[in-house]
Amino acid sequence: MECYFSCITIQRPEKLKTRTFIEKDRKMKVFLSAIFIFLMSICYSQSILKLKILDIKNDSAIYGATVTLSQDKILFIGNSNTSGEVETVFKNDKKTNLSVTHPKYYSFERQFEMKSDTILLVIRLKSEKVQEIKEVVVKAPGAVDTVFRSSRLHVEDFAVLPNGNLMLLTYSKRLKKGSEVLLFDGQNILQTFAVPGIAEKLIQDYRGNVHVICQNRVFTLMVEGSTLKLAQLEKDYFYRYVAPILDTNGFQMYYSDFNELYPEFSYWKYDQTDTIYDKFRTIRDDLMMELYLSEYKWVDIRTKIWAKNLEYETGIDAEIWVGANYFTQSIYYKELYAPFFKVGKELLVFDYYRNQMFTHDLEGLILESSEINHHLDKKTSGWKAELMQDRKNDNIYAWYEKVGTSYLGKIDPKTGNIETKYQLNFKYLEKIQVFDNYVYYVYRPFESSQKKYLYKEKLPLDFTNQ
């Protein structure tokens, strides 16, 4: 790294220096020496990293390759220019993880240490065969359409964006060995992002933004056209401030205080103009709560003392500390499931522990309640304890599975009942979602060497509009 320093010249007077001037001159030299040492330490603690991305066949520059560099908690993401070049500054003597991705090339990954002032890396990428779709074929309802397939990548998870594009979480061999996120428009891969960590799943928030959940952190992916922007969040921050928000209505925000380790939670409305919090529905499993709090009776005395000390420190009952740390690890504990949906000008809450669907207005006031039974007799019906909403038209569907065969049941928002079910073509499906009257899912044929593909089926008109 080149360092530039200003030069200060001190002219000696023709007369002999006085003692005071000599002392000032000495202090000035000491001061300049300290500045010089400080600047030199800054210069030599960092390195300039220059990357040049080329095609392995003809050494032509690759434009738009995504370069991801991570060093401890430092993360850099940039794109190569028209000359295939990327330049940045990183710390010396640190292990650096490098990955280079491009929609038309195989990805490149490497770990190295920065040990010199300037590092120049020339990376040559091998082109990947891309399936080009020359025509769009509109298939009849019920016909299966392959949305994404690859000879190299499995589809682990996906999210359908508001404009119909897809965000795909993919991996080559195993998810723990490395994964990529693809922005896919149905025909072409627009952009890729190599996840610098062990990815677990994708979560899509109420705004349509997609979050890649990793073991230690969360990456938020925001799409503007064909450009993919990235923000890094702490995992605790995401689950505390982002994940609880369910929907909005102008200046009103709807959220929950759900905690997977406690058998009770509530739905809230927050008015941003008046900064007022209103609780409009509480969900509680009475039997589970009784067992949860009773766990305190059966633990040893040392655990009881530990729980009591925490009660004095936090104000949270000792029974809750024991239940959260011990009962939740047993086979008897199950997380609460009571989904919330905003449908037009109404808020629907499915309380499966009271067998009721509650309808609220946008202010949170109760309008009516209906008895529901579509979740009962799980062994016979195949109830999967999962509801999904088509964000395009607000339809709500329940997922059932019997002997591997999946069914969707459309829920009447007025009664909470299901009149008919629609059978999907393949067996043992994963990650079902519905968008714009199409049902998307991940599937691989049983005992097949095929990668996991993403498919979709168009739902019949008489089923979606019944």
Summary of the structure (lengths in Angstrom):
residues: 466
radius of gyration: 29.6
end to end distance: 69.2
largest distance: 107.8
contacts: 1282
relative contact order: 0.08
helix: 18%
strand: 45%
